[in-house]
Amino acid sequence: MIELKEYRGHIRNWRQLCEELGIDSSLPRAEREKAIIVKACEKWGTAVADHLYGMFAFAVENDGEIFCVRDHFGTKPFYYYETADGRLLYGTTIRRIIEQEGFVKELNEKMLQIYMTLTYVAGEDTFFKGVKKLMPGHYLVHKNGQTKITRYWHPEFHPDESKSLEDWADEIHTTIKNIFPEVKEDNETAESFLSGGVDSSYVLAMSDAQVTDSCGYDDERFDESGLAKQTADILGRKNNRCKITPEQYFDIVPYVMYNMEQPLGDASAIVFAIACKATAEHTKLCYSGEGADEFFGGYNMYRNAERYGDNLKTFYVGNTNIMKEEEKQRILKHYDPNYLPIDLVKYIYDETEGLDPLSKMSDVDIQIWLEGDIYLNVDKMSEAAGLEIRMPLTDRRVFDIASRMPSRFKVNEEQNKVAFRTAASKVLPDEIAFRKKLGFIVPIRIWLADERYNADVRAKFNSDMAAKFFDLDEINAIFADYIGGNSDNWRKIWTIYTFLVWYEEYFVKR
């Protein structure tokens, strides 16, 4: 008999599945989703994920066999660990595995080489030796002490030249309109995160959320909250603004690194954690706009894709790349020249051979960056705050459009996300739909140089703990160069600092 042992997520097409599987659709959500997973596994076996839309990671056991699956894009995390005596420990959090008998906690130090380039933990390995991520679009079967991993889905791109820009925009808009009734149930009330950008504005315009949640700063150069308020006013929705201070930002870093379970050098993750805590004070459900940038060509660097050409496979490992190998070799006490970030994505370049450069860049970011940074951050920080976040734009049906769309409808010389913005302009004023991408900007590059806030950074850069991993003279030279005016170094400092905060949380304090 199949028994559900672990589950995190939200199944969107539950109404259709209840009908198909003979499940009472009036059951409370937790009971209903448990019944859906069990009956779907009975009916479709290892092909179960093909029939589910939404966000999910789960494990079932049946007669000594363990079956685990993670959704197509990796919106929910899933980890596993094989003990010395051949048992499989697993869970949607690493802490769940750490607590179990047979787990041996050891640092996987070589992961630091990946982290120092990407600012996040990419690929299937983690900073805990032996703990692996089940990657997006994969399932695992463990039986008789043997574990087998199978990839059931990966992004594919098949450009269709027969449609116009307006055709693509219509298809995007119709698809999103059809998805929205699935994202929330009638008895639920959701709010919506809102920045100054098109993705969150489009989600808001298509939703029934009456309240929006934004972050801002005193420094106007970094503050998008005024634009968010304008959007909320235009759409007739209320706007809550959470103003973030540097003290608040630095104080919450240990909380973020502990709950993230892996170090994350994305400075916006700290802001997101503060936003989740503030939002959870007045709602338990919120929309967010992740996915559209990677699917539809949203990053400004994508406009350089043609210029990079076939060269991409020699250097492009995803959205961030902050440190070259020579620099890491100088900084790190233990450096392995055979452990390179580019090796993580070789299989993606093999799969995308013959495709245009933008499709290759998108594929890398969908498979590596979204899973390792964006979705991890959304899941961990919302979970820690007691907030559930649903991402309407992250959906196979939305990606299916992007997979068929020629790149010229994604980016051109003047604009990114061209077709997506055109779709959004059906419900948003052009000044919002076609607003230049700002990114999730944080004043950390200024705060980090301020002696009122950087005392812990300086202390950690000169600690015995740091000396285990880094040449202290080298990392302090980077810090001095930054203080001296080279503001581009802030990412390197932040990435080293967040690793040290995380290490202290998991290997010093505990």
PAMAR-608286 format. One line per field, with one value per residue (C-alpha): x, y, z; residue number from 1. Coordinates in steps of 0.1 Angstrom, whole numbers, plus 5000, padded with zeros to 4 digits. Example, Ala and Ser with C-alpha at 12.3 -4.5 7.8 and 13.67 -1.06 7.14 Angstrom:
2
X: c(5123 5137)
Y: c(4955 4989)
Z: c(5078 5071)
kolza: c(1 2)
***
This chain:
510
X: c(5000 5013 5019 5028 5058 5069 5052 5055 5037 5005 4988 4970 4950 4934 4898 4905 4926 4899 4874 4898 4910 4876 4885 4860 4869 4853 4880 4902 4933 4958 4937 4928 4964 4975 4948 4957 4994 4987 4961 4981 5011 4989 4976 5007 5036 5069 5051 5031 5047 5036 5000 5006 5007 5020 5048 5057 5082 5072 5081 5060 5068 5053 5064 5100 5104 5109 5098 5107 5099 5106 5087 5098 5114 5125 5102 5102 5135 5142 5173 5185 5214 5226 5238 5268 5244 5225 5194 5180 5174 5153 5133 5122 5147 5183 5176 5151 5180 5205 5182 5179 5200 5228 5236 5272 5277 5308 5315 5318 5345 5350 5315 5331 5347 5313 5298 5326 5318 5280 5270 5247 5249 5244 5240 5232 5259 5254 5277 5269 5290 5268 5236 5224 5196 5171 5174 5143 5126 5140 5126 5144 5137 5154 5150 5171 5198 5201 5192 5184 5179 5159 5154 5118 5117 5140 5135 5134 5132 5116 5111 5079 5084 5047 5034 5034 5043 5006 4999 5025 5012 4976 4988 5007 4977 4951 4972 4979 4942 4933 4959 4948 4916 4938 4963 4939 4908 4875 4878 4914 4925 4959 4980 5006 5042 5047 5079 5082 5086 5063 5062 5047 5025 5011 5005 4986 4965 4955 4947 4920 4945 4933 4964 5000 5033 5065 5099 5116 5146 5153 5178 5157 5184 5174 5138 5113 5084 5071 5067 5050 5026 5018 5009 4988 4969 4963 4949 4928 4947 4960 4998 5018 5053 5080 5109 5142 5170 5206 5205 5175 5192 5225 5207 5187 5216 5221 5184 5184 5215 5202 5168 5182 5202 5228 5248 5233 5252 5222 5218 5182 5175 5179 5153 5130 5132 5123 5094 5081 5081 5063 5037 5031 5018 4986 4982 4993 4992 5009 5016 5050 5062 5092 5099 5091 5126 5142 5114 5109 5143 5140 5176 5195 5225 5204 5205 5242 5235 5242 5275 5286 5277 5293 5317 5290 5299 5334 5321 5284 5274 5243 5231 5260 5297 5316 5350 5375 5395 5428 5414 5398 5431 5448 5420 5412 5434 5423 5418 5411 5418 5396 5365 5351 5317 5316 5315 5281 5265 5283 5254 5231 5253 5254 5215 5212 5237 5224 5201 5205 5226 5196 5180 5212 5215 5178 5182 5212 5194 5162 5180 5208 5200 5163 5166 5198 5189 5155 5132 5153 5150 5113 5107 5130 5122 5084 5084 5105 5080 5049 5039 5028 5039 5025 5041 5015 5041 5061 5041 5048 5020 5037 5071 5056 5049 5084 5099 5083 5088 5117 5142 5135 5102 5120 5147 5157 5182 5159 5139 5138 5107 5091 5062 5056 5055 5031 5008 5010 5001 4966 4959 4986 4994 5024 5045 5044 5044 5074 5093 5130 5141 5156 5164 5159 5183 5196 5218 5241 5270 5268 5260 5288 5314 5298 5316 5283 5272 5301 5317 5307 5319 5353 5354 5346 5372 5398 5386 5401 5371 5378 5415 5404 5392 5407 5440 5431 5455 5439 5403 5411 5429 5396 5378 5403 5400 5362 5365 5389 5363 5361 5324 5322 5339 5309 5295 5328 5328 5291 5295 5325 5306 5274 5294 5311 5278 5262 5293 5291 5254 5258 5294 5303 5270 5255)
Y: c(5000 5034 5058 5095 5102 5137 5165 5202 5222 5232 5212 5235 5211 5194 5198 5178 5152 5147 5139 5116 5098 5096 5118 5139 5175 5189 5174 5200 5208 5188 5156 5162 5167 5136 5116 5130 5120 5085 5077 5094 5072 5041 5050 5065 5052 5069 5090 5108 5142 5144 5147 5173 5211 5233 5232 5200 5177 5145 5110 5079 5044 5012 4977 4988 5009 5047 5069 5106 5133 5170 5192 5202 5235 5228 5252 5231 5216 5179 5163 5128 5111 5075 5061 5038 5009 5016 5034 5064 5096 5122 5153 5187 5203 5194 5198 5169 5147 5160 5150 5113 5084 5075 5110 5121 5159 5169 5200 5195 5222 5218 5234 5267 5269 5268 5292 5318 5320 5317 5331 5301 5263 5250 5214 5183 5185 5206 5220 5189 5160 5132 5153 5157 5176 5158 5180 5196 5172 5141 5113 5088 5051 5034 4997 4970 4995 5007 5043 5051 5087 5092 5125 5127 5162 5189 5222 5219 5247 5243 5278 5283 5310 5310 5335 5373 5393 5398 5361 5353 5380 5367 5332 5343 5364 5337 5310 5331 5340 5303 5294 5320 5302 5273 5293 5301 5285 5304 5303 5317 5353 5362 5394 5400 5411 5442 5459 5485 5458 5443 5407 5414 5442 5417 5391 5417 5429 5393 5384 5392 5403 5436 5442 5445 5443 5462 5470 5504 5523 5559 5562 5571 5557 5522 5527 5511 5513 5546 5529 5500 5524 5541 5507 5497 5530 5526 5491 5502 5480 5488 5490 5481 5494 5479 5503 5484 5499 5489 5478 5455 5442 5431 5419 5393 5377 5348 5340 5340 5317 5293 5290 5289 5258 5266 5298 5323 5354 5369 5402 5405 5373 5393 5419 5391 5375 5408 5412 5377 5383 5417 5402 5372 5395 5401 5372 5336 5336 5358 5358 5364 5369 5345 5326 5351 5366 5332 5320 5351 5368 5393 5400 5428 5405 5384 5412 5404 5367 5370 5387 5358 5332 5298 5313 5309 5273 5284 5309 5312 5293 5313 5347 5354 5349 5371 5355 5340 5308 5326 5348 5319 5301 5330 5333 5297 5276 5244 5248 5220 5230 5201 5213 5240 5257 5254 5216 5219 5231 5211 5187 5217 5229 5194 5193 5228 5222 5240 5264 5301 5317 5332 5298 5284 5312 5307 5270 5273 5298 5277 5246 5261 5296 5293 5262 5272 5308 5321 5293 5283 5318 5320 5286 5289 5325 5321 5288 5304 5333 5310 5325 5305 5319 5309 5318 5319 5325 5294 5268 5243 5258 5292 5277 5258 5291 5304 5271 5277 5314 5326 5347 5379 5381 5378 5404 5430 5459 5482 5459 5426 5404 5419 5395 5392 5430 5432 5406 5426 5458 5443 5450 5475 5510 5510 5530 5500 5472 5485 5500 5493 5464 5477 5444 5438 5465 5467 5495 5469 5481 5514 5500 5474 5503 5520 5515 5517 5485 5464 5455 5418 5416 5429 5406 5375 5384 5383 5353 5319 5305 5324 5313 5277 5285 5317 5335 5364 5389 5382 5386 5417 5432 5428 5445 5474 5478 5481 5506 5525 5530 5498 5493 5463 5442 5443 5410 5392 5404 5396 5361 5353 5369 5349 5317 5324 5333 5301 5280 5295 5287 5250 5240 5263 5271 5237)
Z: c(5000 4990 5019 5016 5038 5027 5008 5002 4975 4958 4931 4906 4886 4916 4904 4872 4891 4918 4890 4871 4903 4920 4950 4969 4959 4990 5013 5031 5010 5030 5029 4992 4981 5000 4983 4949 4953 4966 4939 4911 4921 4921 4886 4868 4888 4880 4853 4880 4875 4839 4852 4879 4874 4902 4928 4945 4960 4977 4987 4990 5003 4991 5002 5011 4980 4983 4954 4955 4929 4924 4901 4866 4876 4912 4929 4960 4974 4980 4995 5002 5019 5018 5052 5056 5061 5028 5042 5024 5045 5027 5032 5018 5043 5051 5088 5086 5073 5098 5127 5116 5128 5105 5093 5097 5095 5074 5054 5016 5013 4976 4971 4982 4947 4930 4955 4951 4914 4914 4949 4953 4955 4920 4909 4929 4956 4988 5014 5035 5024 5011 5011 4975 4959 4938 4908 4890 4866 4883 4904 4927 4934 4964 4968 4985 4994 4958 4946 4910 4898 4865 4847 4835 4820 4808 4789 4752 4726 4692 4676 4656 4629 4619 4644 4648 4680 4686 4682 4709 4732 4728 4737 4768 4780 4774 4791 4822 4823 4823 4849 4875 4886 4896 4916 4945 4959 4964 5002 5002 5002 4988 4987 4961 4962 4941 4928 4901 4874 4848 4862 4896 4881 4855 4882 4903 4874 4865 4901 4926 4953 4968 4989 4977 4996 4987 5001 5001 5015 5026 4997 4966 4942 4953 4962 4938 4963 4949 4915 4932 4949 4916 4901 4930 4928 4891 4896 4926 4952 4986 4990 5022 5022 5044 5048 5054 5075 5073 5110 5102 5071 5089 5120 5101 5081 5106 5106 5068 5065 5091 5075 5039 5051 5024 5021 4996 4985 4967 4986 4977 4997 5029 5017 5007 5041 5058 5033 5040 5078 5074 5050 5072 5099 5079 5054 5050 5012 4987 4949 4934 4898 4894 4862 4835 4832 4825 4802 4781 4780 4809 4818 4802 4796 4773 4747 4743 4735 4697 4704 4727 4701 4705 4730 4756 4765 4776 4803 4808 4839 4847 4858 4882 4877 4902 4905 4881 4888 4892 4919 4938 4936 4954 4980 4989 5012 4994 4957 4932 4896 4884 4901 4879 4877 4839 4843 4859 4827 4800 4797 4790 4762 4748 4748 4732 4704 4673 4692 4692 4720 4738 4741 4755 4781 4791 4794 4817 4839 4840 4851 4873 4886 4891 4912 4931 4939 4931 4940 4970 4984 4978 4994 5024 5034 5030 5050 5078 5081 5079 5046 5015 4982 4948 4915 4887 4860 4868 4850 4823 4802 4803 4796 4767 4750 4757 4743 4710 4708 4685 4704 4684 4703 4736 4732 4707 4707 4727 4749 4768 4773 4742 4737 4775 4779 4749 4767 4799 4781 4776 4813 4823 4810 4786 4811 4834 4809 4790 4819 4818 4840 4872 4889 4927 4938 4974 4989 5003 4981 5001 5035 5034 5033 5063 5096 5115 5099 5088 5121 5119 5083 5094 5124 5103 5077 5104 5123 5130 5113 5080 5083 5078 5043 5031 5029 5052 5036 5002 5014 5034 5004 4985 5014 5015 4977 4981 5009 4988 4961 4940 4947 4922 4949 4972 4957 4965 5001 5006 4992 5015 5044 5039 5037 5070 5087 5074 5085 5120 5122 5112 5122 5151 5170 5163)
kolza: c(1 2 3 4 5 6 7 8 9 10 11 12 13 14 15 16 17 18 19 20 21 22 23 24 25 26 27 28 29 30 31 32 33 34 35 36 37 38 39 40 41 42 43 44 45 46 47 48 49 50 51 52 53 54 55 56 57 58 59 60 61 62 63 64 65 66 67 68 69 70 71 72 73 74 75 76 77 78 79 80 81 82 83 84 85 86 87 88 89 90 91 92 93 94 95 96 97 98 99 100 101 102 103 104 105 106 107 108 109 110 111 112 113 114 115 116 117 118 119 120 121 122 123 124 125 126 127 128 129 130 131 132 133 134 135 136 137 138 139 140 141 142 143 144 145 146 147 148 149 150 151 152 153 154 155 156 157 158 159 160 161 162 163 164 165 166 167 168 169 170 171 172 173 174 175 176 177 178 179 180 181 182 183 184 185 186 187 188 189 190 191 192 193 194 195 196 197 198 199 200 201 202 203 204 205 206 207 208 209 210 211 212 213 214 215 216 217 218 219 220 221 222 223 224 225 226 227 228 229 230 231 232 233 234 235 236 237 238 239 240 241 242 243 244 245 246 247 248 249 250 251 252 253 254 255 256 257 258 259 260 261 262 263 264 265 266 267 268 269 270 271 272 273 274 275 276 277 278 279 280 281 282 283 284 285 286 287 288 289 290 291 292 293 294 295 296 297 298 299 300 301 302 303 304 305 306 307 308 309 310 311 312 313 314 315 316 317 318 319 320 321 322 323 324 325 326 327 328 329 330 331 332 333 334 335 336 337 338 339 340 341 342 343 344 345 346 347 348 349 350 351 352 353 354 355 356 357 358 359 360 361 362 363 364 365 366 367 368 369 370 371 372 373 374 375 376 377 378 379 380 381 382 383 384 385 386 387 388 389 390 391 392 393 394 395 396 397 398 399 400 401 402 403 404 405 406 407 408 409 410 411 412 413 414 415 416 417 418 419 420 421 422 423 424 425 426 427 428 429 430 431 432 433 434 435 436 437 438 439 440 441 442 443 444 445 446 447 448 449 450 451 452 453 454 455 456 457 458 459 460 461 462 463 464 465 466 467 468 469 470 471 472 473 474 475 476 477 478 479 480 481 482 483 484 485 486 487 488 489 490 491 492 493 494 495 496 497 498 499 500 501 502 503 504 505 506 507 508 509 510)
***
